[in-house]
Amino acid sequence: MKVSVFFDGQNFYRSLQRYDESLRVDYDRLAAWITQAVGGPGAIFSGAHYYVGVSADAPPLVEGFLKGLELRPGYFVKRELRVRRSGRCPACSAEYEYTTEKRVDTRLVAEMIHYAAIGAFDAAVLVSGDDDFVPAVEAVNALGRQVWVATWSADDLSKDLRVRCFGQIHLSDGIATFRVERPRQFERAPTRMAPSRVARPPFQPVTGVALEHALQELQRAEARLPHVSRGYFVMRWKSHQLPPVGAEREALVQQLIGAGLAEEFDIKDAEGRSVTAIRSREPNGNVREPDGNIAMPG
């Protein structure tokens, strides 16, 4: 059995962050695990197609990740340019700009049906739970090919999509196989904040507008929250000043850290779980002092 994998890139990344923001994936082992989960030990991996929208001014870290991905055997990255839109805030009437994906889902659908028609695979694995793909699954089924759906959790999977697919894969079942263990440079200390994981270069004046906006938004989040979880800031913090949640925003946070404008630290949340948080820093390298009216955890 030949197995091909089709990633909805943004959906995959968002779901991964919601499931476990600290999890890092070995994509070669992920493809091998998915292939065997569908077709057994004798299955043949016939390619992984990763579809993603990218802004023209995307941080270098995003393109670095995508180039590294497409250098892996059997991986093909399909980029579509994100489109800039404008809107008006209903609460304050302020105008803002944002970017949105264009043609990403359409291209995934078209290519999955095309590869099914030419017999490039016997089974396709759709890594997305979005019910927008239901018509594509029905078309591939009509061509006599199987479609499986893979998600991190049941919460990410549309019921309509699931019932039309041949089978379902829980990606969480394979974590032991494709997890990448990150080396730790320090031991966690529950009674004090841990030092930053990232070595900071000497401070340099920030010239990028996007980086300035990111710092302002981080400081705004600090003023409202007892601590700012990195995963929360990347995936859930709502702001018209930042890139869309996901890889672009994650790259921007990493740039903040690399420029010495922010740092990571470990902290326990209200339920006693270890959380990787971020906080802003002053140009002289000192941590910003919180405002006096911030409610700190007891």
N, C-alpha and C positions, 0 to 999 in steps of 0.2 A: 504493500500500500504506500502510495506517495502522499505526503502530507505537506501542505503549505500553510503558513501562518500570516494573517493579515492584522496588523496593529493599527487601531485608531490611536495615534500617538498621544494626543492630549488627554483623551479619556483614560488611557492606560496609566499615564503619569499621575493624574488626579486621583484615580482609584488607589494606586500604590501609596500615595501620600496619606490618604485617608486611612488605609489599612495599617500602615506602619511607616511613619515618616523617616525612621532611621534605617530602613531596609535598603540595601544596595544589591543590584541584580547582576549576575554574570549572564549576558545575553546568549552566548554560545550554549551554555548548559541549560538555559531556559528553553531554547528552541529544541534541544535534544530531548528534554523532559516532556515537552508538549507533544512532540512527535511520537514518543513511546506511549504516552498516556492515551493517545488516539488509536495508534496502529499496533502497539505491542513491540517487542524487541526487534522484530524483522522489518519494521516500518522504515521508509526512506524519507529523509528530510529534503524537500524539494524547493525550499526557499522561504524567506520571511520578508514581508513587505511592510515598511513602516511609513505611515502617512502623517504629515504634520504641517501646520501652518507656521511660517516664520516671518517675523517683521523685518523690514529692510534694515532697521537699526538694532537688530537683536544683539545682545551681548556676545562677545567671542566665545564664551563658555558654551553657549547653546550650539553654535556651529561646530565647536570642537567635539561635543558629544555626538552630534549627528555624523560627522566625518569618521569618528572612531567606530560608530555603529556600522556604517556602510563598508568599512574595511574588513569587517568580520565575514567569514565564509558564508555565502548564501543570503546575506542581508542586503536589502535594497531600500534606500531611503527616498521617499517621494515628497519633495518640498513644494508647498504652494505659498505664495506671498500673501501675508495677512493684509487686509484692507482697512484703511483708516476711516473711521466714522466720527460723527459729532453728535452730541446730544445736549439736553438741558435738564438740570436737576429739578425734579418736581417740587422739592422742598424749598430750595433757595433761589431757583431760577438761574443759577450759574451755568454757563456753557462749559462743556468739557469734550475732550477727544478720547477715543479708545480705538483699539484694533480688534478685528474679528476674523475668524477663519473663513476662507472662501474656496470652494471647489474641493476641499479635502475629502469629505465624505463621498462626494460624487465620483471622484477619481478612484477611491477605494472600491466602490460598488462596480464601476465600469470594468476595472481590471480584474476583480474577482470573478465576474461573469465571463470575461474574455478568457481567462486562464482555465476556467471550467469548461468552456466550449472547445478549447483546443486540447483538452486532456492533460494539462500541466500538473494536475493533482487528482487524486481520488477522494481526498477529504481536505476541506479547508477549515482552519480554526480562526474564527473571528474573535479578536481580543477587544471586545467592547460589549457593553450591555445595553446600548442605545437602540430603542425600538425603531429608529429611522432606517435601520438596516433590514427590517422585516421583508420588504419587497425583493431585496437582493438575495436573501436566503431562499425565498420561494423560487426565484429564477434559477439559482444554482441547483436546487432540488429538482427542478423540472428538467435539468440537463443530465440528471442521473448521478450527481455527485453529492457526497455528504457535506454538511456544514455543522461544525461543533462551535460552541460559544465558550469563551474562557473569561472569567472575572475573578476579582479578589474576594468578593463576598456576594451573598444573595441580594444585598441592598442595592448593588450596582447593576442588577440584571432585570431587564424588562420581562414581564411574564409572557407577553405576546411573542417576543423574540425567542424565549426559551422553548415554547411549545412547538415552534417551527424548526428548531434545530434538531439534528440527529442525536446529539448528546451534549453534555455540559462538563466543563473542567473547572475545578476549584484551584486556582493558582496557589492558594495558601497551602495546599497539600504537598507542593514541591519545594517549599522554601529550603528545607534541609539540603536539597540537591543544588540549587542555583544561588543561594545566598552568598554574598561576598562579605567576609568579615573585615571590618575596618580596624587597622591597628590603633590601639589606644596609647596616647603619650602621657597619660596620667591616670591615677586611680581616683575613682569617685569618692568624695568625702561627704557624707550626708549632713554634716553639721556646718559646712561652709560651702560657699560657691566655688566651683572648680575654675581653673584658669582657662583662657581661650585655647581652643584646639589649633587655631591657625596662627602661625608666626606672622606678625604684622611688619610690613616694611615701614621705613620712615615716612611720616605724613607728607603728602603732596597735596597742593591746593586742588580742589575738585573743580573741573571745568565742564563736566558733562551734566546737562540739565536733568537727565534721567536719574543720575546718581544723587543729585541734590534733592530731587523730589522723593527718592527712596529714603534718604536720611530724614527728611521732614516727616514722612509718614511713620517711620519707626519711632520718632520722638513723640508723635501724636498718639501712637499706640501705647507707648510707655506711660503717657499721662493718663491713660484710661484704664490700664490693666495692672494688676499686681506684678506680673511678669509677662513677657511676650514670647510665646513658644515660636520657634523657627517655623515649624510646620503650619501653625495657625497663620502666621504672617504671610507665608508663601501661598497657602491654599484657601484661606478664608477671610483675611482682612480685606474689607471693602474700601476701595479707593479708586477714583478716576485718575489719580496722579501716577499710578503704577501700571506696569504691563499686566496682561491677563494672568490669572493664577496658573501655576505650572512651571514649566522649564525656564521660561524667560524671567519670571520673577525670582525663581531660585538662583539663576545666574546673577541677577542684579544684587541679591543679598550677598552672594559670594564676593562680588566686586566691592561692596561696602566693607566686608571683613578684610579683604585683601588690601584695601586702601587705608586700613586702620581707623575707619569711621564707625565701626561696630565690632563686636566680638561675641563669640558663643560662650555660654557657661551652663553648667548643670545645676538643676534645682529640683526640689521635690514639690509636686503639686499638692492640692488639698487632700487627695486620696493617697498620698505617699508614694506616687510613681515618679521615677526619674524622668525629667523632661529636659530636652535641649532647648535653651532659650537664647535670645539675642538681646543685646542692649547697645545703645549708641555710645560713642566716645568723643571726647573733645579733641581738637587738633593736637593738643599737647600730650595725648595718649591717656589722659585720665578719664575714668568713667564719669558720665554726666551725673550730677547730683539730682535726685528726684525733686519735683516740686513739692512744697509743703502740704498741698491739699490732696496728694495721692493717697488712696487707701491701700496701705500695705497689709500683706497677709499676717494674721495673728500667730 
